[in-house]
Amino acid sequence: MKIAFLPLAAAGFTPGKEYQLPQRDVDAVINPVTCPILTDVDFWSPGHRVDSCSDGRNHKSVCFIRCVEPYRSMSINKPHDPWDIECRGEWPNTFWRAVWKQRATNGCFFCPSGTLLPSATSLFQMWKNSTTGLIIGREARIRTDTDLLSPWCTDFVIALKLKSGFIPEDATFDILGAQVTHISIDRTVLTIKPDEGLTHWAHPYWNKLGHYGTRLVIHGSDLSTFGGKNVFETYVHCNAYDSNFQASPGIAVNDWSCLSNPVETYGTAVTQSSCPPPTTTTTTTTTASTTTVSSGPTTTHSSTTQTSTAAPPTSPTTTQSSSTTTTSANGGCSIKGSHSLGSNPNWWQNGNLWSYQAYITIPISGCISNNWSATVTFTKPISSIQFWSGTVQKIDSQGYVWRFTGNDQTHCNNVEFTYIGDGVPTSGGNTAATVAGTENINFCFFGDSTTQGPTNTPSTTTTSGGGNGSTTPAPPGTTTTASSSTHVTSGNCMNGVPPEWQSQRCSMEQGYCPINPVQASPSNISNDYKKLLHLSIMFYEAQRSGPLSSTANRIPWRGSSGLRDGCDVGHDLTGGWYDAGDHVKFNFPMAYSVTTLAWGMISFQTGYVNSGEWNRAVDSIKWVTDYLIKCHTAPNEYWAQVGDGNVDHSFWGPAHLINHNRPSFKVDSNNPGSDVAGEAAAALAAASIVFNTHGLTSYAAECLTHAKQLFNFANSFRGTYTGSVPASSFYNSWSGYNDELVWAAAWVAKATGASSDISTAESMYSSMGMSSGGDYSWDDKKTGVQIIMYEITQKDSYRQTVLSNTNSLISNGPYTPQGMIYRQQWGPARHAANAAFIAIQAARNGINNQSFLNFAKSQVDYLKGGNGNNQCFIVGFASNCPKRPHHRSSSCPTTGGCDSNAAGANPWTLYGALVGGPNQNDQWNDDRNDYIANEVATDYNAAWQGVLAGLVQML
């Protein structure tokens, strides 16, 4: 039986009353519902809720309808619906689907193009792209506790904080009844505000029978960066109350993203974050009274009675308010300590605002003299703080969060200090700096209290960077480096960089220590080639310069560094990769590495996807393309290097402890650099193809725009970059700049597919002599150009050149006795990987495919340990692999001095790094100071990683 329904009001339905409607085989739904002033309609069948009386799956014999009375006079245009209503593209009821999609608030908000997977937990379900297998949608059910806030709260804000992972930059959000308004810099905190008309906590929208809160759908090209059960911590805060029932809190929170740990001070947090545990802890409990000030003094202090700011005042007796955890001198962090105005509270009026004096006590075990900080989150914003025992820094934009960093004063058993807070909105100071009864002081101590000074140990000669790159017999340069007990000092301990680092970085530290340095944890993968690919991407993450996420950094022994890069020239040049075992950002080999990595990703995408590494690989190269774009500050201006190689190589320590200047060097129309600018153009053009494939179309277009401009700059103003950039001792362009110009032209043509760009590339190829053979490397791109030209033209002349030159390379060798092609003394393993990469790229294009594929496999197998010495040359792959690579950051322990001559393995495993390799007789020593055989570099791993993906795909 089919029943035609009238609107509820016309049918005589009364709000709040239930109605029973018998029906069978209904193919229509009451819609739109027009209950007078009503906000919701419930459909259900005896025993459970249903979406409607007929949802295309279940036909109910009896269906009930209830019109729900709204809270007071509030209403919204469209109600939200039960959790199980999604975008049901397969619904047979086309009328319902059409009406549903037209809804203003609850429109069909996510139509998965891939397979919809059932939820593995109570929190999430996900959508995957059926072609790539990538997670492209996640649903979070935000179920806040209805008892958290007063029912009279009229304006509230929700914060979601990821307990692990991060929200990728291309993510977008759909929330029923609310909007994401702010995202933290580290992309771990979302601030959510209700839509207009839904800001009352007691509104039935947030308290509907059967579920509470709302739901969030996150879209993105790859959402594997976070996940798991209860991955979000949920916080709520009331900004205002109905004045007829309750006084307002006096503090408003509109943007929670400025705090790395959202704090709820009026109301309660659903869950609380915990601070990373210290290395060694001893728990003690102290019970004492809490000093609480409920009102200001009866008289206002005059300026003559205010505490002097010239010297710290004497601390009165403090009171502790909670259980505390003591920390040993081995370092760590915990939420602890007491914050008090003392037994005789001291505050005074300062204009329209107030100032006050307060005291902080943090229990410790043992004695420390430096390397500590205490981050305090206050319930009232402070304009400025006077602190005499070190330095103080405002962390958020409003003044709620401040970090105190101690000087060299010795503290035993307790760290005690006083401060004066200025510009407080009301009297009484900040006595309530607590979270759920726990003092909200995040105390961190990093390392021991001993700072080792520099020594006068005789220096040794060591070379830089990635090597010569040509057959020129001279090495690329030498510098003098202290080789023994070169000192490092412990830096500032903090969980990630401050939120305002971007705007204030030039007046801040260059680097910050990792908060909880532990060994990296690679995935357990049985297939050798897939495992090596996984490890190689981890190596590039270990080379990152710039701000590292406190939650998504897979190399936790690395701290944020190079944060002041570019301050000397007024540009933000943060990011990119450190070149090798040093900390210079040489853009020439860095860009080559991106070009080569992107080429491997284009050719062997299936290999990356089958290895589960595609998303990480995209993120890996984007870290550098972001930096290359920053370096391109004008059409004919490109910053080609950050850091002085000679100064940098005299420092042996981790990147986050660098305290020397890092100058920036550029090329422009007056000081051309066709080689370095041309390589940057090639990198951005090649990467744009990857980003287009990945769905980052707008970013791909941005990369390609910069690539075209850089190519025009390199071609219009020709010259070698070492004329203006001090890189000749490290990465001299031995092959000249012609190969980079044609290389850039070819990649721009491949990215655009335009006939005019292809013609330009062909013309330059012919006029600039690109048909000769040789080694593919950061310096010489000719053999790479030949393959790209064949790919974009399919002309047999290019194919024959590739065949001839690759055959010559493989046939002529020479080879070590155990089978590695040996092209050069400097970094021979790198050159073997480069030769294998050219061979497998040719094989992929159908050029002598089986023979070239076999050659590529033989070189990879040799390098991973398939040789007569059973010697592996990839750090962390197996027990027979290098343990002492020439690499500063991984060779430095958490505390104490860092000595390049220290015995034993590096304290941190630099997973995935390909070292320089053996000599012509297969001999090799695991010696940290042997930079020829045991240094690592970003260009070493670039072709190596591409070959691995190729073997996964083609074998």
N, C-alpha and C positions, 0 to 999 in steps of 0.2 A: 504494500500500500504506500502510495506517495502522498505526502501531506504538504500543502503550501502554507507557509507560516507568515503571519503578519508581524509587524514590529511589536515588541512587548507592550509598549504603552497603549497602542491601539487595541491590543488583545485584553487589556484590563489587568495586566500584571502589577502587583504591588511590590515596591522595594522591600527587601529583607525577607520576603516570603518565598517558600519553595513551591515548585510546581512539578507535577508528574505528567510526562507526555508519553503516551504509548505510541510506538512507531516501529515499523519493520521496513527494512530495505530503503532507508532514506537516502536520497542522493542530493539533498540540499540542506543547507545549514542556515539557521537564523543569522542573517548578516546583511547589513549592519544592525547591531542591537541598539535599540533606542530607549532603554530604560530611562525615565526622567532623572536627571542629575546623577546618574549612576556612573561608577568608574570601572566596574568589572562584572563579568558574567562567568559563572562556573558551569561547566558541563560535567556530569559524572554519571557513572553507572553503579549499581549497587556493589560496594566493595572496593571500588577504585575510581580514580579520576580518569577521564578520557578527554581527547581533544575536542570532540564534538559528538553528536549522537551517531554520526557515521563519518569515519575518517578514512574510508577506502580500504580498511583492513578488518574492522570489527563492526558487526551490525547488531545493535542492542535492541532487545525487546522492550526495554523501559529506559527512558532517559529523563534525568531530572535537570531542571534549570533553576538557578538561584541568582537573583539580582543582589549585588552586594552594596550595602550602604557606604558611601564615602566617609572619610574622616572629616568632620565638621563641614566646612564649605569648600574644601579643596576638591579639585577635579582635574583630570587630564583628558586630552582628546581621544587617545587610544589606550586601552589597557594592555598590560603585558599578559602573556599567556603561559600555560604550563610549560615545564622544562622540556618536554619531549616534542614540542613543535619546532621543527627545523625547516629549512628550505626543502620541501619535499617535491623534488622535480618529477617523481613518478606517481604522484597522487592522481587517481582517476577522476576525482572531482575537480574539474577545471574551473568551475565557478568559485569554489573556495580558494583555490590557488591564486586566481586573478585578484580577488578581493584582498587576500592576505598581502599580496605584493604592493597594493596601493596604500597600505597603512602608513601613516606619517611617522609614528614612533617605532613600531615593531615590523618595519618592512623586512622582506626576505633578505637577511643581512649577510648570508654567506652561501653561495652555491658552489659546492666543491666540484672541481673538474676532474678530480681523481677518485680514488676509492675511499668511501667512508668507513673507517674502522671503528669497531665498538670500543668503548672506553675500557682501558686497562685498569683504571683506578676510579675512585668515586669523584675525582676532581676533573679529569681531562678526557675529552675525546679528541681525535685528530683526523685530519684529512691529508692524504698523500697524493702527489701527482702520479698518475698511473704510468707515465712515461719515464720520469727520472727517479721515482721512488722517494723524492724529497718530501718532507713534512711541510705543507703549505698552509695549514690551518690548525689552530688549537682552540678548544673551548674551555674556559675556566668558569666554574660556578662559584660566584662570590657569595658565600653564605655567612653574613655577619651575625653575631649574636644579638638577638633583639633586646636583651637586657643590658647591653653595654651602655646605652645612653638614656637619659631621661626622656619620657614620652613627650616632653614639652620642648625638646630640641627643635629649633626651626631652621637651622642652617648647619649642615654637617658636610664633612669631607672624608673620603675614603682613601687610604694609601695601600697599595699592593707592593710588597718587596719580595723579590726573588731570593730564595735561600741558596740557590745555586744557578749558575748560568747567567745569561743576559738576553735582553730583547734586541734582535738585530735592527740595524738602522733603517731598513726598508719596510719595517713592520707597520701595519695600520690596524686600527681598532674599531670594533663595533660593540657598543654596550647598550643593553636595553635600559632606557630611562636615565642614562648618564653619558658623560664624555670624559675621555682622558685629556687632561688640560696641560700636564707637565710631565716630562720624562727626565730623570736624572742623567747627568753626564755619563756615568758608567752604565746607564741603561739597565738599572736593576730596580728602580723605584718608579711607580706610576702614581700620579695624583689624579684622583677621579672625583668629579663634581656632578651632583644630580642635575637633571634637566629642570628648567623652570617649571614650578608647580609641583615638584617632587622633593623639595628640600626639607620637608617635615619628616622627622624620624618615625613618627607614628602613622604616617600615611600607609594605607593598605598595600600600596605598591611594593613596599619593602617588607611587609609583614603578612603576605598572603598565606592562607592556609595551605600547608603542604610543602612550602619552601619559603626561604627568607632571602633577602638581598636581591641579587640580579645575576646576569651572566654576561661574560665577556668573550668575544671571539677575536682572536689575533690572526691576521693574515700576514703572509710573508713568503718570500721565495725559498727560505730555508729556516725552519723554526726548530732545528735540532739543537740549537744553542742552549736550550733549557728544557726541563721536563721532569717528570717523576711525581710521586704522590705528595700532595700538599706542598707543592713547590712554592706557593705564595704564602707569605705571612700577611695577614690583613689587619689594618689599623683604622680606627674611626676617631673623629674628633668633632665636637660640637662647637661651632663658632658663635652661636646666639641661641637664646631661649625665649619662649613666650613670656613677656614681662609680667603677665598676670599670674604666672605660676612659679617662675624661678628666675633668679638673677643671672645675667649673662656672665661668662667666664672672664672677660677682660683680655683675652688673647685670641687672635684669629689666625688660623692656619689655612692658607690658600694654596701654597705650593710646598708639598712635602718632598719634592725631588731634590731640594738643596741639602737635605740631610741623608747621609748614607744609611743611618738607622732611624727610621721614623719613631717618634716618641709620642705617646699619648699621655697628656698630663691632666686633662679634664675628660673623664671617661676612662675606659680601660682598653688596652690593646688586646686583641684576640690572642695573639702569641707574641712572645718576646724574642728578640735576637740574642744570641750568646756571643761573647767575645772569644776569639781563638785562645785556647788554653796556653799558658806558658810552658816552657820546656820542663821546668820542675816547679811544683807547687806544694805549699804547706797550708792547710786550712785551719784557721783559728776563728773563734767566735767572740766578739766583744759586745757586751750588753751595756748600754748607757742611755741616758736621756737625750732627746733631740731638742735642740733649741729652735723654737718656732715663734715667729713674731707676727702677730695678727694685726697690728696697727702701728702707725708711726708715732714718733715722740710728741709730747704735748707742746714743745717749743721747737722752733726751727733753728738749726745751727747757723750761726753767721759765718762769714768767710774767715774770720779770725779764729774760729774754733774748728775749722775743717782740718782733717789730717794732712800734714805736709806731704807733698809729692816729691820732695827732694831726696828722701831716704825712706826705706821701709819702716813702718811703725812696728812697735813691739807686739808680738802675737799674744793675745790672751789665751786662757785655757779653752780648748775646743771640746766639743762633745761629739761622740760618734753615734750614728743612728741605725746601723744595720750590721749584719754579719759581713765579714770581709774575708777575702782570700789573699794570703800573702804570696809574694812572688820571689823566687830566688834570683840570684844575679846571673842566671843563665839566660834570661830574657823571656819575653812573652807578653801577653796582654790579658787583662781581665777587667770587668766592671767592679769597682771597689771604692773604698775611701769614704770620707765624710766631708761635708761642706757646711759651714756654720758661720753665723755672725758673732760667735763667741758669747761669753757670759754677760757682756755689757754691749748690746747691739749699738752700732755706730752708723747712723746714716744722716744725711742732711740734704736740704733742698738746694738745687743747683739750677737756677732759672726756673723754668716750668717743669723741669724733671728732677730726678733725685740721684744722689750718689751714695755709696755705702762701702764699708770695709768688710771683707769676709776672709775666712781662713779655710784652708784645705789640708787634710791629713790623709796620707795614703800609707798603709802599713806595708812594709817589705821585710824580708829576712836577709841579714847580711848588710853590707855597705855598698853603695854605688856613688859615683861622683859625676856621671854625665850620662848621656844617651838615653834619657827618659822623656816622656811627654805625658800629659794628662789632658784629655779632651772632655770638656764639661758642657752639657746641654742644659740651659737655663729655662725656667718657665716664663721669664720676661726678657725681652730683648735689651741688650746693653750696647750703647753707642761706642764706648771705648773702655779699655782696661789699662790700669797702671800696674805693672808687674816688675819687681826688682831682682828676681832670682833667675832670670833668663830672658826668653823672648815669648811673646804672646801673639797669636794670630787668629783673626776672625775667620771662621770656616764657612759659614753660610752668609747669604746676602743680607739677612735681617738682623743678625747679631744674637741669635739664640745659642749658637755653638761656637766655642772658643777653644783653642789649643794652647796650652802652656808647655814650653820646652825648657828644661832646666839647664843651668850653666854648670860649671865644674865644681860647685860646692859639694862636699861629701855629705851624704845622708846615710844614717845607720838606723835600721829597724823601722823608722818612719820617714817618709818624705813630707815635709811640712813647709808650707809657704802661705803668704798672704797677698792679697791684691785689693785694689780699689776699682769698683765698677761705676762708671759714669753714664748718665743719660737713661736712667730707668724710669719707666712711665709712672710707677706708683712707689710710695714709700714701703719700707720693709725689706728691701734688697731682694735677693734671690735665695731665700732660705728653703724653698721647696724644690730644689733641684734633685728630685727623686723620680724613679719610675717604679710603680707598684711596690713601694717600700724599699727599693734598692737604690742606693746612691748612684746617680747617673754620671759617674766619672770613669771614663775609659782610660785606664792607665797602661802605658806600654813602656817596657824597658828592653832595649836591644843590645845584646853583647855585654862584654865585661867593661870594667871602669878604666882599663888601661889603654892608653893610646900610644902606639909605638912610633917613634920618630924616624926620620930617614937615616940611613946609614951611609957610610963612605965606602961601601963594598965596591971593588973594582968593577967596571962595567964590561959587558961583552958586546960584540957586534951582532945585531940581529936585523933582519930585513922585515919589510912590511908586507902587508897586503897579499894580493893574489898572484904575484909572480910576473914573470916577464911577458909571457904570451906570444913570443916570437922566437925565431931561431937565433936572434942576437945573443952572443955568448955572455955579455955582461948582465949581471942581475939587475932588477929594476931599481935598486938603490939600497943603501944601508943607513941605519940610524943607530945611535948609542942608547942602550937601554940598561938600566940597573937590573942586574940579574939575581940579586939575592936580598931578601928581607926588605924589599921596597915597601914602604909603609902604606897602609890604608887605614882610614879611620871610620868608625861606625857613624852612620848618618842618622837623619831624623827618622824615628819609627812612627809609621802611620799606616793605616789601612787604605792604601791607595792615595792618590794625590788629592789635594783639597778641591772642593767643587769649583772654586773661583780661579783655578790655576790658569785657565785660558786667558782671562783678562788681567791677571796680576802676576803672570809667570816671570816677567823680567825682574821682579823684585823679590822673587822667592828662590828656594833652593833649586839647583840643577837636577837633583835626583833625590829619591826617597827609598829607604830600605824596604825590602819585602817584609811584610808584617809577620808571616809565619813560614819562613823558608823551609821547605821540605823537598825531597827528591820528586822530580816529575814522574808521572805514572802513565806509560804508554799502554795501549790496548794489547790484549793477548791475541795475536793473530798467528795462525799456523802456516799460512802460505808465505814463503820467504819474500817474494816480490811485493805482495801486498803489505807485509809488515815493514819492509824497507821504505816503501812509499809513505806509509803512516809516520815512520820515524823521521823521514826527510822533512816533512811539513813541520814536525815538532822542532827540528833544528832551526828552521826559519823563524819560528816563534821565539826561540831563544836569542835571536839576533835583533829583535825589535828594539827600536829606540822610541822614546816618547812615553806618554802616560799609559800604564798597563792596568787593566781592569783588576779590581780587588776580588772579583768573583769569577771571572772567566779566563784568567791567566793560567794556561796549562803548564807554565814553567815557573812554579811558585818561588824558586830561588832567585829569580830575576825581579829587580825593583824598577820602578819608573825612573827614567833618566833622560838627559838631554832636553829638559823642559825649557831651558832658556835659549835653545838653538834659534838663531835668527834675530835675537834681541839686539845684537850689535849693528844690524842693518835695518831694523824696524819692520821685520817680516816674521811671520810665524813659520819657521822651518822645522818644526817638531815632526817626529815620525820617521819612517823609513827604516832601513836596516844598518846596523854596524857591519862594516865590511868583512872582517875576518876575526882573528883573535884579538883585534884592537877595537877602538871606538870611534874611528873616523867614518864619516858618511861620504864615501867616494861614489858620486852619482854615476860615473861611467860604468864600472862593473855592476853596480846595483841595477841600473836600467837594463843592461844586457841580461842579467839574471831574470828579470821580469819578462823580457821579450822571449827568452828561451823557455821559461816556465809556461807562459801563455801559449806558445807554439805547441808544447807538449800537451797542454790541456785541450787545445783545439783538435789536434790530431788523434788524441787518445782519451777522449772524454769517457768512452765506455769503460776503459781501464780504470779511470778514477772512480766512476760510479760503482763499478763492480767491487772496488776495494773499499767503498764507503767513505771516500776521501774527497769527493768533488766539492762539497760545501766548504770544507776546511781549505782546500786549495784556492777557491775563489776568494775567501777571506784573506788568505795569505798574500796574494798578489795585490789585493785592494789596499792592504796596509801601506804598500809602497806607491801605488798609483795615486792615492790621496796625497802622499808626500811630494811626488813629482809635480802634481798640479799646484801644490803650494809653492814649489820652487819656480814655477813659471809665472812670474809676477807682472809681466808685460809681454806683448807679442814678440819683442826682440830682446827680452831679458830673461835669463835663466840662471838660477843659483846652482852651481855645479858641485859644490863641496862644502861640508861643514866639519870643521876641525882641522888642526894643523898636524900633519902626520909625524913630524919630528918631535913636537911637544907630546903628542898623544902616546907615541911609542916609548917615551921615557917613563910612563906611568904604568905600573903593574898593579891593577886592582879592578874591582867590579865597576861597571858603568855608573851605577847609582852613587858612587863615592867620588866621581870626578869633581875636582874643584878648580881646575885650570880653565882658562878662557878657551872657547871653541869658536874661532873666527869663521865667517862665511865668505865664500868666494863665488863670483859670478862671471858669466860671459854675456856680452851684449853686442850691439852693432859696432861699437868702437873696439871691442876686445872679443873677437868672434871665437866660437868653439863648435865647428861643424860636426866634429866627432861626438862630443858629449851631448849636444842638442839633438843631433840626428838619432842617436841611440835612445834618447828619451822619447822622441817622436815615434820610433819603432815600438817601444815598450807600450806606450799609451794606445797606439793603433791596434797592436796585437791584443792587448787586454780588453779593448772595446769589443772585440769579437766574442771574447769569453763572457763579458758582462751582458751582452745582448743574448747570448745563448742561455744565460742564467736568469734572464727576465729583468735585469737592471737596465732597462732601455734608456732612461733619462741620464743615468750616470755614464752609460756607454757613449751616449752622444756627447757628453761633456769631455770625456777622455779623447774622443776622436777630434773634437774641435781643437783641443790643445795640441794633439798630434799634428794636425795640419799646420797650425801656426808655428810650431817648433820646426817642422820640416822646411817651411818657407824661410824661417829665420836662418836655419843651418845652411840652406842652399843659397840664400841671397847674400849672406855675409860669411864668406868662407875663410876658414883659418883653423889652426889646431888649438885646442883648449888649454894646453899647458903653457901658452904664452901669457895667460893671465891667472891661471889657477895652479897653485904649487903642488902638482901631482906628478911631475916628470920622474921623480925618484921612486914613484910607487906604481902608477898606472899611466905610463907614457904611451901615446898612440903610435906604436911602432909601424903599423901598417898604413898610417895616414888616415884621412877622413873620407876618402872616396867611397870606401865600402859602407861606412855608416850612412852616407847620403843615399846611396842606392838601396840599402837595407830599409831606410825609413820610407823611401818612395814605394818600395815593393809592399811594405806592410800597410801603408795608407791605401794603396790600390786594392789590396786584399780585403781591407775593412770596408771600403766604399763600393767596390765592384764597378766603379765608373770607368768607362772606356778612356776618358781623358787621363785619369790617374794611371791606368795601365800603360797607356802610350808614353807618359812621362817616365815611368819606371823602365820601360823597354829602351827608351832613348838613352837614359842615363847609364843603364847596364852596358850598352854598346860603346858609349863614348868614354867610360871610365874603367874599362878593362876588368870586368868581373868574371871572366871565364876560367881563370887559372885555379889550380887546386891549392891544397894546404890544410892547415888545422883550423877547425872552427873553434873560436874562443872569444873572450871578452874583447880582444883587440882586432880580430880578423873575422869578418862575417861572410866572406865571398862564397864559401860552399853553402852556407845557409841561404844566401840570396838566390843561388842557382835553383834550389828546390822550391823556394817560394815563387819564383818566376814561372817554373813549370806548373805549379799548382794553379796560378791565376790565368795562365794562357793555354796550358795543355799543348804547347808547341814541342815538337820532337827535338828541335835543336837544343832546348834546355834539358830535355830528358837525356840526350846523349852526353851532354856535359856532366850532368850528375853521375851518370853511369861510369863514365871514364874516370872522373876525379875520385869517386868513392872506391872504385876498383883499385886505382893507383895507391890510394891511402892504405887500404887493407893489404894489398900485395906487397908493398915496399916496407911496411913496418917502420923501424925494426921492432922486434919482440924480445922480451926477457926470455930466459930459458924455459920458464914455466908458462909462458903464453900471454902475458899482458903486452899490448902494443905500447911501445916506449917512445914517446915523441919528444920529451923534454925533461931535463933534470928537475925543473921547478914544478912541483905538484904533478908528477906523472900520472897519478890515478885520475886526476881531473881530466887530463888530455885523453886518457883511455875512455872515460865516460863520454867525452865530447865526440870522439870518433864513433863510438857505439850509437850515439844519438843521431848523428848524420846518417849512419847506415840504416837505422830503423825507420827514420823519416823517409828515406828513399824506398825502403821496402814497403812501407805503407802506401806509397804512390805506385806500387806495382813495378818498381825498378829492381830487377834481380832479387826479388823479395825473399826467397828462401835462403840464399847465400848470405845476404846482408843481415837477415834476421838471426841466422846462426852466429854470425860474428858478434852482433850486439849481445846475444845471450852469453857467449863465451867470456866477454869482458866483464859483464855483471857477475857471472859466477866466480870468476877469478877474484874480483874485489870483495865479494862476500865470504871468501874463504876457500873457494874451490881451487886451490893451488897446492904445489908440493910441500909448502911450509905450513899448510893449514892456517894461514894468517888472514884474518879479516881486517878490512880497512875502514869500517863504518862503526863509529862509536855507539856502544850500547846495544848492538844487534845480537851479539853472543859473547860467550866467555873468552873467546880468542880474539877479541876486537880491541882497539886502542882504548887505553884508560888514562892517558896523560896528554891529551891534545894541547897544542899551543894555543890556548884560549884563556884570556884573563878572567872573565867573570866566572867561568866554571871551575877555575883553579883556586878560587879564593874562598876560604871557609867563612862561616857566619860571623865569627868573632876573631879578634886578634889580627896579627899582621898577615900579609899575603906574600909568599915567597915563590918566585918562579922556579927556584931550585929545590923546593920542598920534596922530600921523598914520598913515595907512594902515589896512589891514583888521585886524580882530581876529586875533590870532595863532592862535586856535582857532576852527574852524567850528562854529557851534551848529546843526547840521543839523536841519531840520524846523521851526524856530521861525517862527511867523507874527508879523510885526512889526505895529506900530500901523496903518500904512497911510497913504494919501494924504489930502489935504484935499479940500474939496468941488469943486475944479477939477482933480482928478487930479494935483496937483503933490505931489512928495515928494522929500526929500533924505536921502541915506544918511549921517545925522549921529548919532554915538554919543550925543551930549548932548541930542538931541531925543527926550525920553522920551515925548512924546505920539505921535509918528509912528514911533519906532524902538525902543521898549521891547517886550519880549516878556513873556508871562505864561502860567501854566498854564491859566487860564480862556480865553485867546485860542485855544488849540489844541483845546479840548475838543469844541466843536461842529464845528469845522473837520475834525477827524479823523473824526467820525461821518458828515459829508457825504461824505467821500472813500470810506468803506466803502459808503455807500449808492449812490454812483455806480457803483462796481465791481459791486455786486449787481444794480442795476436797469437799467443800460444794456446 
